[in-house]
Amino acid sequence: MWRYLVLAGLAGCFSATYGYHVQLAEGPGDAFEDAVVRAQVRVDGDAIRLELTNKTDEVIQVGWSKIRLDRGDGTQTVLHPASDLGWILPGTSAQAELVPVAFPQGDAARAYDRRTLELAVPVVVRREPSTYRFHLVVHVEEK
């Protein structure tokens, strides 16, 4: 019996570790821009770093507690910053580290290669609710 436990333990030691590279599909690099916002989206470890710049002449209300990450497999993760950042004033930026984001390791990591995730950020601009949808393409490589 103990031999099987040792073999199981050794098998865990040899399981592969994977690294993730995530890029924004909407624009070059990690930036997106339209007439309302400029957004930078980066995945850094177990967090998504989101910077939004208000390009309008009115405040933008962001639903910070309602941001969701669709994982492309029918599951979603609700992400949130450490604190509510409030409204974004005209011409200013807000930076949020959205957590928790966790990517699998081992065999489950391979299923994420070339997968497109969707980051949904609800906003109210000029009293009109809408949702910015940023598409993130995942590349997985064995380390």
N, C-alpha and C positions, 0 to 999 in steps of 0.2 A: 504494500500500500504506500509506504513512504517513498518508494522509487517513482511512483506515478506523480506524487507531489513535487519531487525534485525535478522531474522532467517537465511538468507543467510550469514550474518556476523558471526553469531555463528557457522554455519557449517564450515566456514573457520578456526575458532579457534580450532575445533576438528579434523582437517585433520592431518593425521599421518606424522611424520618426519622420514626420512629414512637415515641410514648410509650405506656407500659403503666401501667394502673391495675388493681391486683389487690385483690379484697376477699374476705373469708372468708364462705362461703355459710352456715355453721352458726349464725351469730349476728349480732347487730347490730355493726357496725364490724368490728374485727379480733379480737374476743374470743370464746372458747368456755368454758363452765364446766359441770362435772358434779360428782358427789359426790367424785370422786377428784382431779381437776386443774382448775386454771384455766389456760387457754392463751391467749396472744396471738400472732398470726401476722401478720407484715407483710413485704411484698416491698419491698426497698430497693435499687434498682439491680441489681447482680449477686449479691445475697444475700437469703436469707429469714431474717428475724429471728424467732426462736422463743423465747418465755419460757414456762416451765412452772412452776406453783406447786403444790406437794404439799399437798392438803387433808386427807390421811389422818393417822393416828397411827403409820404405819410408813414406812420408806424406800421410794422408788420408784426402780427401776433402769431407765434409759433406754438403749436400744441406739443410742447416738450414732453409731456407725459403720455402722449399717444403715438409716438414714433414706433414704427414696426419694421422688422426685417423679415421678409418672406424668403425662406431658404430654398425655394425652388423644388421642394419635395412635398408640398402640402402643409408644411409646418411654418409657424411664425414665432418670432421672438419679440417681445415688447422691450424696447430699449429706453433708457432714460439717462439724463445727465445727473451729476451729483446733486444739483439743485436746479430749481426752475429759474431760467435765465430771463424770464419776462419778455417784454416786447423789444423789437429791434427798431431803434430810432432811425429816421432818414439819414443816410450817409454813414451809418455805423455798422459794426460787425458784432456777431456773437459767436463764441467758440464753445463747443460742447464736446465732451468725451462721453460718448454713449456706451453704456454697458448694460447687461453683460453679453459679450459675444464670445462664443466658444466653438472652435472647430474641432472635429474629431481627429484622433490619431489612429494608427494601425490600419487595418483593412478598410475601415469605414471612410478614411480620408480620401481614398481613390474615387469614391462616388462624387466628391466635390469638384474634381478636375473638370474645367470648362463649364461649370455650372454658372448660371446667371442668378444672382440674388437681387431682390428689389428692396430698397430702403424707401419707405413711405413717410414723408414728413408733412403733416397737416399744417396749413397756414391760413391766416385771414389777411387778405390784402384789399384795401379800399372797401372794407365791410363785406367782401365776397370770400366765402370759404373755398379752398381748393387744396389739392395735395400734390406736392412735388414728389415725383417717383424717380429715384436714381437707380440705375441698373449697374450692378457690380459683377464683373466677370472674374471668376476664381480660377487660379492656376495652382496646381499642387505638384510639389516635387519631393522626392525622397531625399532626406539628408544623409 
